[in-house]
Amino acid sequence: MAKNIEVIEAIIAIDSNADVRASGDPYDADAITLTWTSSEISIANIKTKMAELQTVYDNNEYQRNRKKEYPNIADQLDDIYHNGIDGWKATIKTTKDKYPR
């Protein structure tokens, strides 16, 4: 599922103590109005951080997909008990192969 990074996410990633009010399009740094009560972060820096965060999110899609398909921990432990580590590895490898890095 696609996700777009919000301006506020980028601001918090740059400075978790930033104090700002935002109005307008939360996904468009050029179309949002920011009112700062703390040190101001430039729009250029916000856009750079938004692009960085988007790249990280996009590059980790395989992790999100794998997480949805891995058996829960209790089932994995049961698999190890009944089929040994090699059996468990085979179960996990199916998902890893389906969603490679």
Backbone torsions as a table, in degrees:
resi	resn	phi	psi	omega
1	MET	NA	131.7	-178.1
2	ALA	-73.1	146.8	177.0
3	LYS	-138.0	139.7	173.1
4	ASN	-107.8	141.8	179.5
5	ILE	-79.5	134.6	178.6
6	GLU	-87.6	153.6	177.9
7	VAL	-55.4	-44.2	-177.4
8	ILE	-64.3	-36.9	176.2
9	GLU	-58.3	-43.2	180.0
10	ALA	-65.8	-42.7	179.4
11	ILE	-60.7	-45.9	-179.9
12	ILE	-64.4	-36.9	178.0
13	ALA	-65.7	-32.7	178.6
14	ILE	-77.2	-46.1	-177.0
15	ASP	-146.9	103.0	-176.7
16	SER	-66.1	-13.9	178.6
17	ASN	-99.6	7.0	-178.9
18	ALA	-60.4	139.8	178.9
19	ASP	-121.0	107.5	-173.6
20	VAL	-148.7	146.9	172.0
21	ARG	-107.2	141.1	-177.4
22	ALA	-127.1	141.7	172.5
23	SER	-143.6	145.7	-176.8
24	GLY	112.4	-160.9	-177.6
25	ASP	-69.5	114.2	-176.0
26	PRO	-69.4	-10.2	-177.9
27	TYR	-105.8	-3.2	-174.8
28	ASP	-123.3	106.7	-177.4
29	ALA	-63.6	-23.4	179.1
30	ASP	-84.1	-18.8	-175.2
31	ALA	-111.0	11.0	-179.3
32	ILE	-108.4	145.5	175.2
33	THR	-103.8	124.6	-178.9
34	LEU	-114.3	129.6	176.3
35	THR	-115.7	113.1	-172.5
36	TRP	-93.6	136.5	169.3
37	THR	-117.9	7.3	173.4
38	SER	-131.0	-171.7	179.4
39	SER	-58.7	131.5	-177.8
40	GLU	-76.0	141.8	175.1
41	ILE	-108.2	133.1	-176.3
42	SER	-67.6	151.5	177.0
43	ILE	-59.8	-38.0	179.1
44	ALA	-60.4	-43.7	178.8
45	ASN	-67.1	-36.7	178.5
46	ILE	-65.5	-44.7	178.8
47	LYS	-61.9	-41.5	178.4
48	THR	-61.1	-45.4	-179.6
49	LYS	-67.1	-37.9	177.3
50	MET	-60.6	-43.5	179.1
51	ALA	-64.1	-42.1	177.8
52	GLU	-59.7	-50.8	-178.5
53	LEU	-63.1	-37.3	178.0
54	GLN	-64.8	-41.5	178.7
55	THR	-62.4	-45.5	178.7
56	VAL	-60.9	-45.8	179.8
57	TYR	-60.0	-49.3	-178.3
58	ASP	-62.7	-40.4	-177.8
59	ASN	-70.9	-16.0	-178.7
60	ASN	-105.0	19.0	179.1
61	GLU	-59.2	-38.6	-179.7
62	TYR	-57.7	-37.5	-179.8
63	GLN	-65.2	-43.4	179.2
64	ARG	-64.7	-40.6	179.1
65	ASN	-65.7	-43.8	179.0
66	ARG	-61.4	-45.2	-176.8
67	LYS	-56.5	-39.2	-179.9
68	LYS	-65.7	-29.8	-173.0
69	GLU	-100.9	-18.2	178.1
70	TYR	-63.0	143.0	173.1
71	PRO	-63.3	155.0	177.4
72	ASN	-66.2	165.0	-174.3
73	ILE	-58.8	-41.6	179.8
74	ALA	-59.9	-42.5	179.1
75	ASP	-68.6	-35.5	177.7
76	GLN	-66.1	-41.6	178.0
77	LEU	-64.9	-38.6	177.0
78	ASP	-63.9	-39.9	177.1
79	ASP	-60.9	-44.1	178.7
80	ILE	-62.8	-44.2	-178.7
81	TYR	-61.2	-45.2	-175.1
82	HIS	-84.9	-31.7	-172.5
83	ASN	-120.0	-0.5	179.5
84	GLY	76.2	174.0	-179.0
85	ILE	-60.4	-40.7	-178.6
86	ASP	-63.8	-39.0	176.5
87	GLY	-64.7	-42.3	177.8
88	TRP	-63.0	-43.9	178.9
89	LYS	-59.1	-39.1	179.3
90	ALA	-63.9	-40.7	178.1
91	THR	-61.6	-47.5	-177.9
92	ILE	-68.4	-37.4	-177.5
93	LYS	-61.4	-33.1	178.2
94	THR	-56.6	-46.2	179.7
95	THR	-71.0	-40.8	179.4
96	LYS	-61.7	-40.1	178.8
97	ASP	-68.3	-34.4	179.9
98	LYS	-67.4	-34.9	-178.7
99	TYR	-126.3	77.6	-178.8
100	PRO	-70.8	162.0	177.0
101	ARG	-65.5	NA	NA
